């Protein structure tokens, strides 16, 4: 988890990877103009066309998503039980793994299990890619300047909260990007990174973006649940929860179909 103890190390490490990641961002934006102006929707459409996409709410709230390969197909699971802000971030994170590490995933050289723990190098790069693709530095600088002028009397952390509505991304992601771009200091990032922002939302804040979508798309889920890589990476209790809910849902749908036949 990102907190005041490790946020400086994360920001400094990001700087080491930034030039490499910018190459990936540029290549992604070359796929089509939508990746520049509406990247989250572009990613969803791209993954739906090119992989077996599974959207399913998981009870493990530290789990964001997974990319794996089995029987000639890539499977991508997005946990839709996360706040929409975090789900948006995970879409870009998993896109990076699928689009730029497909051969390694196919050969099982890497694992792409995205959770809230301290990330390895592959996960750090995927996180940085998501941030750089989804947050344009020039746009961030302009909007943050407007927020600081309009809400000059607010604390810095409350000004950052205002950015969540614009970018629809997690609070801590925005804090790190602001510090990385030099718009706030490292000391300021440390001071505000653990702020309990959910209990200090402005009265006009759109709370819907902090709620989970709980969207469900079952394509090929039964096959994915039998993948040993998935079983290895998911917690046993969470795997069982997904498995039980899936088959319960399918039985329910079967019952509805039987009623329709009657």
C-alpha positions as CSV (number, residue, x, y, z in Angstrom):
1,X,0.0,0.0,0.0
2,X,1.2,3.5,-0.8
3,X,1.6,5.6,2.4
4,X,3.8,8.3,3.9
5,X,6.5,5.7,4.6
6,X,7.1,4.8,1.0
7,X,5.6,7.6,-1.2
8,X,9.0,9.4,-1.7
9,X,10.7,6.1,-2.8
10,X,7.8,5.4,-5.2
11,X,8.1,9.0,-6.7
12,X,11.8,8.8,-7.1
13,X,11.7,5.3,-8.6
14,X,9.0,6.5,-11.1
15,X,11.5,9.1,-12.3
16,X,13.9,6.3,-13.2
17,X,11.3,4.6,-15.4
18,X,9.6,7.7,-16.8
19,X,11.5,7.9,-20.1
20,X,11.0,4.2,-20.8
21,X,7.3,4.4,-19.9
22,X,6.8,7.5,-22.1
23,X,7.7,5.4,-25.1
24,X,4.9,3.0,-24.2
25,X,2.5,5.8,-23.8
26,X,3.4,7.2,-27.2
27,X,3.0,3.8,-28.9
28,X,-0.4,3.4,-27.3
29,X,-1.6,6.8,-28.5
30,X,-0.5,5.9,-32.0
31,X,-3.1,3.1,-32.0
32,X,-5.8,5.7,-32.5
33,X,-6.9,9.2,-31.5
34,X,-9.3,7.8,-28.9
35,X,-6.3,6.6,-26.8
36,X,-5.3,10.3,-26.5
37,X,-8.7,11.9,-25.7
38,X,-10.7,9.1,-24.2
39,X,-8.2,6.5,-23.2
40,X,-10.3,4.5,-20.7
41,X,-13.1,3.8,-23.2
42,X,-10.5,3.1,-25.9
43,X,-8.8,0.6,-23.7
44,X,-12.1,-1.2,-22.9
45,X,-13.0,-1.5,-26.6
46,X,-9.5,-2.7,-27.5
47,X,-9.4,-5.4,-24.8
48,X,-12.9,-6.5,-25.6
49,X,-11.9,-7.0,-29.3
50,X,-8.5,-8.6,-28.6
51,X,-8.8,-10.7,-25.5
52,X,-11.3,-12.7,-23.4
53,X,-12.5,-9.9,-21.1
54,X,-14.1,-10.8,-17.8
55,X,-15.7,-8.2,-15.6
56,X,-16.6,-9.5,-12.2
57,X,-16.9,-8.1,-8.6
58,X,-14.4,-9.7,-6.2
59,X,-14.7,-9.3,-2.5
60,X,-11.0,-8.9,-2.1
61,X,-10.7,-5.1,-2.2
62,X,-6.9,-5.2,-2.5
63,X,-7.3,-7.1,-5.8
64,X,-7.6,-5.0,-9.0
65,X,-7.1,-7.3,-11.9
66,X,-5.3,-10.1,-13.7
67,X,-4.0,-11.0,-17.1
68,X,-3.2,-14.7,-17.9
69,X,-2.9,-17.0,-20.9
70,X,-4.5,-20.4,-21.4
71,X,-5.2,-22.7,-24.4
72,X,-4.2,-20.1,-27.0
73,X,-6.2,-17.2,-25.5
74,X,-5.5,-14.3,-23.2
75,X,-7.9,-13.7,-20.3
76,X,-8.2,-10.4,-18.5
77,X,-10.2,-10.0,-15.3
78,X,-11.2,-6.6,-14.0
79,X,-12.5,-6.5,-10.4
80,X,-15.6,-4.3,-10.6
81,X,-16.1,-4.2,-6.9
82,X,-13.5,-1.5,-6.6
83,X,-14.4,2.3,-6.6
84,X,-14.8,3.4,-10.2
85,X,-11.7,5.6,-9.8
86,X,-9.5,2.6,-9.0
87,X,-11.2,0.4,-11.6
88,X,-10.3,3.1,-14.3
89,X,-6.7,2.9,-13.2
90,X,-6.7,-0.9,-13.4
91,X,-8.0,-0.9,-16.9
92,X,-4.9,1.0,-18.1
93,X,-2.7,-1.1,-15.8
94,X,-3.9,-4.4,-17.3
95,X,-3.8,-3.0,-20.8
96,X,-0.1,-2.3,-20.4
97,X,0.5,-6.0,-19.4
98,X,-1.6,-7.3,-22.2
99,X,-0.3,-5.1,-25.0
100,X,3.4,-4.8,-24.1
101,X,4.1,-8.1,-22.2
102,X,2.0,-10.6,-24.1
103,X,4.9,-12.9,-25.0
104,X,6.2,-13.0,-21.4
105,X,2.7,-13.7,-20.1
106,X,2.3,-16.5,-22.7
107,X,5.6,-18.0,-21.6
108,X,4.6,-17.6,-17.9
109,X,7.7,-15.6,-17.2
110,X,5.8,-13.0,-15.3
111,X,2.6,-12.7,-13.2
112,X,0.3,-9.8,-13.6
113,X,-1.7,-10.0,-10.5
114,X,-2.5,-6.4,-9.5
115,X,-3.2,-5.9,-5.8
116,X,-2.4,-3.3,-3.2
117,X,0.9,-4.7,-2.0
118,X,4.3,-3.2,-2.8
119,X,4.8,-3.8,-6.5
120,X,7.7,-5.4,-8.2
121,X,9.4,-3.8,-11.2
122,X,6.8,-5.0,-13.7
123,X,4.0,-3.7,-11.6
124,X,5.7,-0.4,-10.9
125,X,6.0,0.2,-14.7
126,X,2.4,-0.8,-15.3
127,X,1.3,1.6,-12.5
128,X,3.4,4.4,-14.0
129,X,2.1,3.7,-17.5
130,X,-1.5,4.0,-16.3
131,X,-0.8,7.3,-14.6
132,X,1.0,8.8,-17.6
133,X,-1.6,7.6,-20.1
134,X,-4.6,8.8,-18.1
135,X,-3.2,12.1,-16.7
136,X,-1.9,14.5,-19.3
137,X,0.7,16.7,-17.6
138,X,-0.3,19.9,-19.3
139,X,-4.0,19.4,-18.5
140,X,-3.1,18.6,-14.9
141,X,-1.0,21.7,-14.5
142,X,-3.7,24.0,-15.9
143,X,-6.6,22.5,-13.9
144,X,-4.6,22.4,-10.7
145,X,-3.7,26.0,-11.1
146,X,-7.4,26.9,-11.6
147,X,-8.4,24.8,-8.5
148,X,-5.7,26.5,-6.3
149,X,-7.0,29.9,-7.4
150,X,-10.7,29.1,-7.1
151,X,-10.3,27.3,-3.8
152,X,-7.4,29.3,-2.4
153,X,-8.7,29.0,1.1
154,X,-8.8,25.2,1.1
155,X,-6.1,22.9,2.4
156,X,-3.9,21.3,-0.2
157,X,-5.5,17.9,0.3
158,X,-9.0,19.3,-0.3
159,X,-7.7,20.9,-3.5
160,X,-6.4,17.5,-4.7
161,X,-9.9,16.0,-4.0
162,X,-11.2,18.4,-6.6
163,X,-9.0,16.8,-9.2
164,X,-10.7,13.4,-8.6
165,X,-13.8,14.6,-10.3
166,X,-11.9,15.8,-13.4
167,X,-9.6,12.8,-13.9
168,X,-11.8,10.1,-12.2
169,X,-8.7,8.5,-10.8
170,X,-7.6,7.6,-7.2
171,X,-6.6,10.3,-4.8
172,X,-3.1,8.8,-4.1
173,X,-2.5,8.4,-7.9
174,X,-3.1,12.2,-8.2
175,X,-0.9,13.1,-5.3
176,X,2.0,11.1,-6.7
177,X,1.6,12.6,-10.2
178,X,1.5,16.1,-8.8
179,X,4.7,15.5,-6.9
180,X,6.3,13.8,-9.8
181,X,5.5,16.8,-12.1
182,X,6.8,19.2,-9.5
183,X,3.4,20.8,-8.9
184,X,3.7,20.0,-5.1
185,X,6.8,19.2,-3.1
186,X,7.9,15.8,-1.8
187,X,7.2,17.0,1.7
188,X,3.7,18.0,0.8
189,X,3.1,14.6,-0.8
190,X,4.2,12.9,2.4
191,X,1.9,15.2,4.5
192,X,-1.2,14.5,2.5
193,X,-0.8,11.0,1.0
194,X,-2.7,9.3,3.9
195,X,-5.5,11.9,4.2
196,X,-8.9,10.5,4.9
197,X,-10.4,12.2,1.9
198,X,-13.5,10.1,1.8
199,X,-14.7,11.7,5.0
200,X,-13.9,15.2,3.9
201,X,-15.5,15.4,0.4
202,X,-16.9,18.8,-0.7
203,X,-20.7,19.1,-0.5
204,X,-20.9,19.3,-4.3
205,X,-18.7,16.2,-4.9
206,X,-20.1,13.5,-7.2
207,X,-19.9,10.5,-4.9
208,X,-20.9,8.1,-7.7
209,X,-17.4,7.9,-9.0
210,X,-16.2,6.5,-5.6
211,X,-18.8,3.6,-5.8
212,X,-18.1,0.3,-7.6
213,X,-19.8,-0.4,-10.9
214,X,-20.2,-4.1,-10.0
215,X,-20.4,-4.7,-13.7
216,X,-20.5,-8.4,-14.8
217,X,-19.3,-9.9,-18.0
218,X,-19.0,-13.7,-17.9
219,X,-17.4,-14.5,-21.2
220,X,-15.1,-17.5,-20.7
221,X,-15.1,-17.2,-16.9
222,X,-15.6,-20.9,-16.3
223,X,-12.4,-21.7,-18.2
224,X,-10.5,-19.0,-16.4
225,X,-11.5,-20.3,-13.0
226,X,-9.9,-23.6,-13.9
227,X,-6.6,-21.9,-14.8
228,X,-3.9,-22.8,-12.2
229,X,-2.3,-19.4,-12.6
230,X,-5.5,-17.8,-11.4
231,X,-5.8,-20.2,-8.5
232,X,-2.2,-19.4,-7.5
233,X,-2.7,-15.7,-7.5
234,X,-6.2,-15.3,-6.1
235,X,-6.7,-15.8,-2.4
236,X,-8.4,-19.1,-1.7
237,X,-11.4,-17.4,-0.1
238,X,-11.8,-14.9,-2.9
239,X,-11.4,-17.6,-5.6
240,X,-14.2,-19.6,-3.9
241,X,-16.4,-16.5,-3.6
242,X,-16.0,-15.8,-7.3
243,X,-16.5,-19.5,-8.2
244,X,-19.6,-19.8,-6.1
245,X,-21.2,-16.6,-7.2
246,X,-20.5,-17.4,-10.9
247,X,-22.2,-20.8,-10.8
248,X,-25.0,-19.5,-8.7
249,X,-25.6,-16.7,-11.3
250,X,-25.5,-19.2,-14.1
251,X,-27.9,-21.5,-12.4
252,X,-30.2,-18.6,-11.8
253,X,-30.0,-17.7,-15.5
254,X,-30.8,-21.3,-16.4
255,X,-33.8,-21.2,-14.2
256,X,-35.1,-18.1,-15.9
257,X,-34.6,-19.7,-19.3
258,X,-36.6,-22.7,-18.2
259,X,-39.4,-20.5,-17.1
260,X,-39.4,-18.7,-20.4
261,X,-39.8,-22.1,-22.2
262,X,-42.8,-22.9,-20.0
